[in-house]
Amino acid sequence: SRSVSRAGNAPPECHSPIRFGLRIRIHFSMVSFVNCIVAAAVAVVSFTSPSAGLDVNLLPEGTYFKPADRMVSGVVGNTRPFRRSPCPALNTLANHGYLPRNGQNVTKAVLGPAVMSVYNLGEDATATLLALVPDTFSLDYLSTHNMIEHDASLIHNDVYFGGDPAQVNLTLAEQLLERGASSGKIGVTELGAARKARLADSLAINPNVTFGSTQQTLSFLEASILVLGFGSKNNETVPVDTARSFLVDEKIPDGWERASSAISAAEARTTAAKIAAASA
């Protein structure tokens, strides 16, 4: 074999076995680091985009996932992958996996325990809710006009003006939330004023407005659940940030705790009556 003599000269740095090995290890470490970053980015994209192949039904119960607008609809009988309703409480349950995440084939056997465990709705109040829906349904069923969906909603357009019944009107939502700006909370007085303003608005601009006794009862009971359920029975108020999370993001706020005692039908009716009086 042939050897090359470099007497009197130190070996070039690149020919040092120790340094060369170290350089290789650093190189592969950087490659691994970059690969981890790329993998993490792909994971994030998959989590936020159902079209990327994520099976959202595999997400743990309680994990928040709200489908993109293009993937969801509340129009009755629509064929979008995700179905939602005009009810933020039920949409929130679906977004967290307490109801089927796609909003389809919801059963009373699943709905009842979900509202009781998450919102601490009492058995009698839960029975009242379950009486309004079929044994199995999709959330868009609740968009049927004048069944549960109704005119003069606090955060949704009247059906007369078109649009998706599950789509939140952010202008209306902010008008409601601004009523609690000074105190940081929304209570009976603020909800009464909001209900009065929304009805006046609908009567003024919607020639086909319907707001009879059934719609009135539903609207005031809904408002009562806003403060009792979302507000966790805290002096019939709900913090503005909590209300925004449930109503706009349809998300259970971080650190939120349900009411310490069950919300009975009698309590809901009592608070609803107070809101109705405040709207007079």
C-alpha positions in Angstrom: 0.0 0.0 0.0 1.1 3.6 -0.6 1.4 6.1 2.2 1.7 9.8 2.1 4.1 11.5 4.5 3.2 14.8 6.1 6.1 15.0 8.5 6.4 18.3 10.4 2.8 19.3 9.6 -0.3 18.8 11.8 -3.1 16.8 10.1 -5.7 19.1 8.5 -8.8 19.5 10.8 -11.1 17.7 8.4 -8.9 14.6 8.6 -9.1 14.3 12.4 -11.2 11.2 13.1 -12.6 12.7 16.3 -13.5 16.1 14.7 -14.9 14.4 11.6 -17.1 12.1 13.7 -18.3 15.1 15.7 -19.2 17.0 12.6 -21.2 14.0 11.3 -23.1 13.8 14.6 -23.9 17.5 14.5 -25.1 17.2 10.9 -27.4 14.3 11.6 -28.7 16.1 14.8 -29.6 19.1 12.8 -31.3 16.9 10.2 -33.3 15.2 12.9 -34.2 18.6 14.5 -35.5 19.9 11.1 -37.4 16.7 10.5 -39.1 17.1 13.9 -40.1 20.6 13.1 -41.5 19.5 9.7 -43.4 16.7 11.4 -44.9 19.0 14.0 -46.0 21.4 11.3 -47.7 18.6 9.4 -49.4 17.5 12.6 -50.8 21.0 13.2 -52.1 21.3 9.7 -53.8 17.9 10.0 -55.4 18.8 13.3 -56.9 22.0 11.9 -58.0 20.7 8.5 -60.2 17.6 8.2 -59.5 17.5 4.5 -55.8 16.7 5.3 -56.9 13.2 6.5 -57.5 13.7 10.2 -60.2 11.5 11.7 -61.6 13.9 14.2 -63.6 11.1 15.9 -60.3 9.8 17.2 -59.6 12.9 19.2 -60.0 12.4 22.9 -63.3 13.5 24.4 -63.0 17.0 25.7 -60.4 18.1 23.1 -61.6 21.2 21.2 -62.0 21.0 17.5 -64.1 23.5 15.5 -64.5 22.6 11.8 -63.7 25.3 9.2 -66.7 27.2 7.9 -66.5 25.5 4.5 -66.9 22.1 6.1 -69.9 22.8 8.3 -73.5 23.9 7.9 -76.7 24.3 9.9 -79.0 24.3 6.9 -81.7 21.6 7.4 -80.8 18.5 5.3 -77.4 19.8 4.2 -74.7 17.3 3.1 -71.6 19.0 4.6 -69.3 16.7 6.6 -70.1 18.6 9.8 -73.6 19.6 11.0 -74.3 22.3 13.5 -77.3 24.1 15.0 -78.4 27.5 16.2 -77.7 26.3 19.7 -74.2 27.2 20.9 -74.5 24.9 23.9 -75.0 21.8 21.7 -72.4 23.0 19.1 -69.9 23.3 21.9 -70.6 19.8 23.0 -69.9 18.6 19.5 -66.8 20.6 19.2 -65.4 18.9 22.3 -66.6 15.4 21.4 -69.3 15.0 24.0 -71.7 14.6 21.1 -70.6 13.1 17.7 -68.1 15.6 16.3 -69.7 15.6 12.9 -73.1 16.5 14.5 -74.8 13.6 12.9 -76.8 10.7 14.3 -77.1 12.3 17.8 -79.2 10.1 20.1 -81.1 11.0 23.2 -79.1 8.4 25.0 -76.0 10.4 24.2 -77.4 13.9 24.4 -79.0 13.5 27.9 -75.8 12.4 29.7 -73.8 15.0 27.9 -75.8 18.1 29.0 -76.1 16.7 32.5 -72.4 16.0 32.9 -70.9 19.0 31.2 -73.5 21.7 32.1 -75.0 20.0 35.2 -78.4 20.3 33.8 -80.9 18.7 36.1 -82.9 15.6 35.2 -86.2 17.5 34.8 -84.6 20.2 32.7 -82.9 17.6 30.6 -86.2 15.7 30.1 -87.7 19.0 28.8 -84.9 19.3 26.2 -85.1 15.7 25.1 -88.8 16.1 24.5 -88.0 18.6 21.7 -86.0 16.2 19.6 -86.4 12.8 17.9 -84.7 9.7 19.2 -81.9 10.2 16.6 -81.2 13.4 14.7 -78.5 15.6 13.2 -77.8 19.0 14.7 -79.0 20.8 11.6 -82.5 19.5 12.5 -82.7 22.1 15.2 -82.5 24.8 12.5 -86.1 24.0 11.5 -87.8 27.4 11.6 -90.0 28.0 14.6 -89.3 24.6 16.2 -86.2 25.6 18.2 -84.7 28.1 15.8 -86.6 31.4 16.0 -86.6 35.0 14.9 -85.1 37.8 17.0 -82.2 35.6 18.1 -79.5 37.3 20.2 -76.7 36.1 17.9 -78.3 34.8 14.7 -80.0 36.3 11.7 -83.7 35.9 11.1 -84.5 33.2 8.6 -86.1 35.8 6.3 -82.6 37.3 5.6 -81.2 34.0 4.5 -77.8 32.7 5.4 -76.8 29.6 7.4 -78.8 29.2 10.7 -75.7 28.0 12.5 -73.6 30.9 11.5 -73.1 33.5 14.3 -73.7 37.1 13.4 -70.6 38.6 14.9 -72.2 42.1 15.0 -75.2 40.9 17.0 -72.9 38.9 19.3 -70.7 41.9 20.0 -73.8 44.1 20.7 -74.8 41.6 23.3 -71.3 41.3 24.8 -70.8 45.0 24.9 -73.8 45.3 27.3 -71.5 43.8 30.0 -68.5 46.0 29.2 -68.7 48.1 32.3 -69.1 45.3 34.8 -67.4 42.5 32.9 -70.6 40.4 33.3 -73.9 39.8 31.6 -76.9 39.3 33.8 -80.7 39.5 33.9 -80.8 43.2 33.2 -78.4 43.1 30.3 -80.2 40.1 28.7 -83.6 41.7 29.2 -82.4 44.8 27.4 -80.8 42.7 24.6 -84.0 40.7 24.1 -86.1 43.9 23.9 -83.7 45.5 21.4 -83.5 42.4 19.2 -87.3 42.0 19.0 -87.7 45.7 18.1 -85.1 45.3 15.4 -86.8 42.2 13.9 -90.2 43.9 14.0 -88.8 46.9 12.2 -87.0 45.2 9.3 -88.4 41.7 9.0 -91.9 41.7 7.3 -92.3 38.0 8.1 -91.2 38.0 11.7 -92.8 35.4 14.0 -92.5 35.8 17.7 -95.5 34.3 19.4 -95.8 32.7 22.9 -93.7 29.6 21.9 -90.8 31.7 20.5 -91.0 34.0 23.5 -90.8 31.1 26.0 -87.9 29.5 24.1 -86.0 32.8 23.9 -86.2 33.6 27.6 -85.3 30.0 28.6 -82.3 30.1 26.3 -81.2 33.4 27.9 -81.6 31.8 31.3 -79.3 28.9 30.4 -76.8 31.5 29.3 -76.4 32.8 32.8 -77.2 29.6 34.7 -75.4 27.1 32.5 -72.5 29.1 31.0 -72.4 31.3 34.1 -72.4 28.3 36.5 -75.2 29.7 38.6 -73.2 32.6 39.8 -75.8 35.2 40.9 -77.5 34.8 37.5 -74.5 36.3 35.7 -71.9 35.1 33.2 -68.5 36.8 32.6 -68.2 38.4 29.2 -65.2 36.4 28.2 -67.0 33.2 29.2 -70.0 34.2 27.2 -67.9 35.0 24.2 -66.1 31.7 24.3 -69.4 29.7 24.3 -71.4 31.9 22.0 -68.8 32.9 19.3 -66.0 30.2 19.5 -68.4 27.5 20.8 -65.7 26.4 23.1 -65.6 25.5 26.8 -63.2 28.1 28.3 -60.0 27.0 29.9 -60.5 26.6 33.6 -64.3 26.8 33.4 -66.2 24.9 36.0 -69.9 23.9 35.8 -72.4 24.9 38.4 -71.8 23.1 41.7 -75.5 22.0 41.9 -77.8 20.8 39.2 -79.8 23.4 37.2 -83.5 22.5 37.6 -86.3 23.3 35.3 -87.8 25.5 38.0 -84.7 27.5 38.3 -84.5 28.0 34.6 -88.2 29.1 34.5 -87.6 31.5 37.4 -84.6 33.2 35.7 -86.4 33.3 32.4 -89.3 35.1 34.0 -86.9 37.7 35.4 -85.3 38.2 32.0 -88.8 38.6 30.5 -89.7 41.2 33.1 -86.5 43.1 32.4 -87.3 43.1 28.6 -90.8 44.7 29.2 
